[in-house]
Amino acid sequence: MNFFSPCPRGLEPLLAEELKALGAADPKVVPGGVHFVGEWPLCYRVNLESRIATRVLWQITMGRYRSEEDIYRIAYAPTWARWFTPDQTIRVFVVAHKSPLRSLEFATLRIKDAVCDHFRTVAGRRPDVDTQSPDMRIHAFLSADTVTLYLDTSGDALYKRGFKQAAVEAPLKENLAAGILRLTGWKPGEEALCDPMCGSGTFLIEAAQMALDVAPGLGRHFAFERFKTYERDLWLPIRQAAEARRKAPRKLAIYGSDILEAQQRKTIVNLRSAGLEGCVEVGRGDLLDLQAPAASGVLIANPPYGVRLSDTAELEAFYPKLGDALKAHWAGWRCYFFSGDPALPKGVRLKASKRTPLFNGAIECRLFEYQMVAGSARKPKPSDNEALND
């Protein structure tokens, strides 16, 4: 069967590697996600274990179109009643790239009509539409001349791990955070990790789950469990194997802090909800004053950039202080800052060794890497007296 997993833009190659490791055949990277081939056990496993995928969409059909009526015909043909019942609610989502149609809303309506008319024909009644929490999500992708229809096997987006209780104003999606941690090259169990601007603790929780081999989907359910074709005997061994592999909570070399006490409390609440209480050391403090908790490691932070801190003058004053703090307190560390503010590298006044383009939703961002070498390669300047003696 053919599947497609969308993911945050910029993480597609990492997702392809992850899917291949989970057993996917022939992963193909496209902008915004990865196509892959497999059977139901793979679909179940990707939903449970992928840290980077946003969803797992099962391809139902595809066809060529020129009008909305062509789309209706293509959407009416599949035997929807084989996969769910008219008692279950639906919602249709449409995404288009270079489609000639003038109204995606009308295309969405025609797909919904086709599915409902199919059920009227085979079952005598139609499913209701639920725009908030549908049982079945039907996704359509329109290219210039083809429409592809998918059933969503995930339900809620996979970055909703099922445990986080306290959120912040501009949250970082969990799958984006997991991908960023992968990009840093952090080695769980071998290197310390610190997020000194931890917000609601997303980086810390993802890192702790990686270190303890906790499958990210263990705290939730999935839409495929509501399919008529759901095979419980296939699903349970996959879930049980992941539960058995999970390591017991223990103190990890993972550290977090935030300048705001309210954010610190949110992180602690979310760690507790994820079953990770006591695994991560969380304190309160200003990044500009913090001392590194170990001789070396990985610092990762999502500093404010317009969305969370709109005062440009405040940002301009913060960045140079940040560069000074890194030089003073974080020698020997690899420091990473995820930001949508193009002024950050110039303001910090340090040379970024790497800049990786990523998207946080619709916001174009960069992951900046700064290698803080222990000691200094420069010779100290001679004093005035030494210069005169020379």
C-alpha positions in Angstrom: 0.0 0.0 0.0 1.1 3.6 -0.6 1.4 6.1 2.2 2.4 9.7 2.6 3.7 11.4 5.7 3.9 15.1 5.9 6.4 16.8 8.2 7.8 20.2 9.0 9.5 21.6 5.9 13.3 21.1 6.0 13.0 17.8 7.9 12.0 15.6 4.9 15.5 13.8 4.6 15.5 13.0 8.3 11.9 11.6 8.0 13.0 9.4 5.1 15.8 8.0 7.2 13.5 7.4 10.1 10.9 5.7 7.9 13.5 3.4 6.3 14.7 2.4 9.8 11.1 1.5 10.7 10.9 -0.8 7.7 9.4 1.5 5.0 10.1 0.5 1.4 11.2 3.0 -1.3 10.8 6.3 0.7 10.6 9.3 -1.7 11.3 12.8 -0.5 9.1 15.6 -1.8 8.7 19.1 -0.5 6.7 18.8 2.7 6.9 15.1 3.3 7.8 11.6 2.2 6.0 8.9 0.1 6.6 5.3 1.2 5.3 1.8 0.6 4.4 -0.8 3.2 1.7 -2.9 4.9 -0.6 -2.3 7.9 2.0 -3.3 10.5 4.3 -0.6 9.1 1.5 2.0 9.2 0.8 1.1 12.8 4.5 1.3 13.7 5.1 4.7 12.0 2.2 6.2 13.9 3.5 4.9 17.2 7.3 5.5 16.7 7.9 8.3 14.3 9.2 11.4 16.0 9.2 13.6 12.9 6.1 12.7 10.9 3.0 14.9 11.3 0.6 12.3 10.0 0.4 9.0 8.2 -2.0 9.2 5.2 -3.1 6.1 3.4 -3.6 6.6 -0.4 -7.1 5.5 -1.5 -7.2 6.6 -5.1 -5.9 9.1 -7.6 -7.1 10.3 -11.1 -6.8 13.1 -13.6 -9.3 16.0 -13.4 -10.2 19.2 -15.3 -13.2 20.3 -13.3 -14.9 19.8 -9.9 -17.2 17.3 -11.5 -14.2 15.1 -12.4 -13.1 15.3 -8.7 -16.6 14.3 -7.6 -16.5 11.3 -9.9 -13.1 10.2 -8.6 -14.1 10.6 -5.0 -17.4 8.7 -5.5 -15.7 5.6 -6.9 -13.8 4.2 -3.8 -15.7 1.8 -1.6 -15.6 4.1 1.5 -18.1 1.8 3.3 -15.4 -0.9 3.5 -13.3 1.3 5.8 -15.8 3.2 8.0 -19.5 3.5 8.7 -22.1 6.2 8.2 -22.3 6.5 12.1 -18.8 7.9 12.0 -18.2 11.6 11.3 -16.0 13.0 8.5 -14.1 16.1 7.5 -12.4 16.8 4.1 -9.1 18.7 3.8 -7.9 19.9 0.5 -4.4 21.1 -0.4 -3.5 22.3 -3.9 -0.4 23.1 -5.9 -0.8 24.8 -9.3 -4.4 23.6 -9.5 -6.5 25.5 -12.1 -9.6 25.4 -10.0 -10.8 28.8 -8.7 -12.3 27.6 -5.5 -10.8 25.0 -3.2 -13.9 25.4 -1.0 -16.1 24.1 -3.8 -13.7 21.2 -4.5 -13.8 20.3 -0.8 -17.7 20.4 -0.9 -17.8 18.1 -4.0 -15.5 15.5 -2.3 -17.7 15.6 0.8 -20.8 15.2 -1.4 -19.3 12.3 -3.3 -18.4 10.4 -0.1 -21.9 11.1 1.4 -23.6 10.0 -1.9 -21.6 6.8 -1.9 -22.9 6.0 1.6 -26.5 6.8 0.6 -26.2 4.4 -2.2 -24.7 1.5 -0.3 -26.1 2.0 3.2 -29.1 4.2 2.8 -27.8 7.0 5.0 -24.8 9.4 5.1 -22.2 10.3 7.7 -22.3 13.7 9.4 -19.6 16.3 9.1 -17.6 17.3 12.2 -15.2 20.2 11.7 -13.7 20.0 15.2 -13.0 16.3 16.0 -14.0 14.0 13.1 -13.7 10.3 13.3 -12.4 10.1 9.8 -10.2 12.7 8.0 -10.2 12.6 4.2 -7.3 14.4 2.6 -7.1 15.5 -1.0 -4.1 16.8 -2.8 -4.6 18.6 -6.1 -1.8 19.0 -8.6 -2.1 20.8 -11.9 -4.1 17.8 -13.4 -4.3 15.0 -10.8 -6.2 14.5 -7.5 -5.0 12.1 -4.9 -7.3 11.0 -2.0 -6.1 9.7 1.3 -7.5 8.5 4.6 -5.8 9.8 7.6 -4.6 6.9 9.8 -3.4 9.1 12.6 -6.3 11.3 13.7 -4.9 14.1 15.8 -1.5 15.2 14.4 1.3 13.0 15.6 3.1 15.9 17.3 0.2 15.8 19.8 1.9 13.2 22.0 -1.1 12.9 24.3 0.3 14.2 27.6 1.2 17.9 27.5 -1.0 19.9 29.8 0.6 23.3 30.0 1.3 25.2 26.8 3.0 28.6 26.0 1.9 31.4 23.6 4.2 30.4 20.7 4.8 26.6 21.1 7.3 24.7 19.1 5.7 21.6 17.6 7.1 18.4 19.1 8.0 16.8 15.8 9.9 19.9 14.8 11.7 19.9 18.1 12.6 16.2 17.7 14.0 16.9 14.2 16.1 19.9 15.5 17.6 17.6 18.2 18.5 15.1 15.4 20.1 17.9 13.4 22.3 18.9 16.3 23.9 15.4 16.4 23.2 15.2 20.1 24.1 11.7 21.5 21.8 10.7 24.3 23.7 9.1 27.1 27.0 10.5 25.9 26.5 14.2 25.9 24.8 16.7 28.2 21.9 18.7 26.8 20.6 22.1 28.0 17.7 24.3 27.0 18.1 27.6 28.9 14.9 29.1 27.5 12.7 26.0 27.9 9.2 27.5 27.8 6.9 24.6 28.2 9.7 22.1 28.0 9.3 20.7 24.5 13.0 20.2 23.7 13.6 18.7 27.2 10.7 16.2 26.9 11.6 15.1 23.4 15.3 14.6 24.5 14.3 12.6 27.6 12.0 10.4 25.5 14.9 9.7 23.1 17.3 9.0 25.9 14.9 6.5 27.5 13.7 5.0 24.1 10.1 6.0 24.8 8.0 5.7 21.6 6.3 9.1 21.2 2.8 7.6 20.5 2.5 5.5 23.6 0.3 8.1 25.4 -2.4 8.3 22.7 -4.8 6.6 20.3 -4.9 6.7 16.5 -7.6 6.9 13.8 -6.7 3.5 12.4 -8.1 2.0 15.5 -11.6 3.1 14.3 -11.2 1.6 10.8 -13.4 -1.4 10.0 -10.2 -3.0 8.6 -8.3 -2.5 11.9 -6.5 -5.6 13.0 -6.1 -5.6 16.7 -3.9 -8.8 16.7 -1.4 -7.0 14.5 -1.4 -3.8 16.6 -1.1 -5.1 20.1 2.3 -6.9 19.6 3.7 -3.7 18.1 2.6 -1.6 21.0 3.7 -4.1 23.6 7.1 -4.4 22.0 7.5 -0.6 22.3 6.3 -0.6 25.9 8.8 -3.4 26.8 11.7 -1.5 25.2 11.0 1.7 27.2 13.7 2.3 29.8 12.8 3.1 33.4 12.9 6.8 34.4 16.2 7.9 35.8 18.3 11.1 36.2 19.6 12.2 32.9 22.2 14.8 31.9 19.5 17.0 30.5 19.0 20.5 32.0 16.4 23.2 31.5 15.7 26.7 32.8 13.7 29.8 32.0 13.8 33.3 33.2 10.1 33.2 34.1 8.9 31.2 37.0 5.6 30.5 35.3 7.4 28.8 32.4 9.5 26.8 34.7 6.3 25.5 36.4 4.8 24.6 33.0 7.9 22.6 32.1 7.7 20.7 35.4 4.0 20.0 34.9 4.6 18.7 31.4 7.5 16.5 32.5 5.3 15.0 35.2 2.5 14.4 32.7 4.9 12.6 30.4 6.1 10.3 33.2 9.5 12.0 33.2 9.5 13.7 36.6 13.0 13.6 38.1 14.7 12.8 34.8 15.4 16.4 33.9 16.9 19.1 36.1 14.8 22.3 35.8 15.8 25.6 37.3 15.0 29.3 37.0 17.5 31.7 35.6 18.6 34.1 32.8 20.5 32.6 30.0 22.9 35.6 30.1 23.9 34.6 33.7 23.8 30.8 33.5 26.9 28.7 33.9 27.2 25.5 31.8 26.2 22.4 33.8 29.0 20.3 32.3 32.3 20.7 30.6 30.8 20.1 27.2 27.5 19.2 25.5 24.7 20.6 23.4 22.9 23.9 24.1 19.6 24.2 22.2 17.2 27.2 22.5 14.3 28.7 20.6 14.8 32.4 21.5 12.1 35.0 21.1 11.7 36.3 17.5 8.8 38.7 16.9 6.1 36.2 17.7 7.0 36.1 21.4 8.9 39.3 21.7 7.8 42.1 19.4 10.1 44.9 20.7 12.8 45.2 18.1 14.9 47.4 20.3 14.8 44.8 23.1 16.0 42.1 20.7 18.8 44.3 19.3 20.0 44.8 22.9 19.7 41.1 23.8 21.7 39.5 20.9 25.1 41.0 21.6 24.7 40.1 25.3 23.9 36.5 24.2 27.1 36.3 22.2 29.1 37.5 25.2 27.4 35.0 27.5 28.2 32.1 25.2 31.9 33.1 25.0 32.1 33.6 28.8 30.1 30.5 30.1 29.7 27.9 27.3 33.2 27.1 26.1 33.4 23.5 24.9 29.7 23.4 23.9 27.9 23.2 20.6 25.2 25.9 20.8 22.2 25.9 18.5 19.5 28.6 18.2 16.3 28.1 16.2 15.0 31.5 15.1 12.9 33.2 12.5 14.8 36.5 13.0 17.4 37.1 10.3 19.0 39.7 12.5 20.1 37.1 15.1 23.5 36.0 13.6 24.5 39.6 13.0 23.4 40.7 16.4 25.1 37.8 18.2 28.4 38.7 16.5 29.7 35.2 16.4 30.4 33.2 13.2 27.8 30.5 12.7 29.4 27.3 11.6 26.2 26.1 10.1 22.8 27.5 9.1 20.0 25.0 8.4 16.8 26.3 6.8 13.6 25.1 8.5 10.0 26.2 8.8 8.0 26.6 12.0 4.5 26.4 10.4 4.6 29.2 7.8 7.5 31.0 9.4 10.8 30.6 7.6 13.5 30.0 10.2 17.1 29.0 10.5 18.9 26.6 12.9 22.2 28.4 13.7 25.1 26.4 15.0 27.9 28.0 17.1 30.9 25.9 18.0 32.2 27.4 21.3 35.8 26.3 21.4 37.3 25.8 24.8 40.0 28.4 25.4 41.0 30.9 22.7 43.0 30.6 19.6 44.1 34.2 19.7 47.2 35.4 21.5 46.4 37.9 24.3 47.2 41.5 23.4 50.4 42.8 24.9 50.1 45.5 27.6 51.2 49.0 26.9 54.5 48.4 28.9 55.2 45.2 27.1 54.7 47.0 23.7 57.2 49.7 24.8 59.8 47.1 25.9 59.5 45.4 22.5 
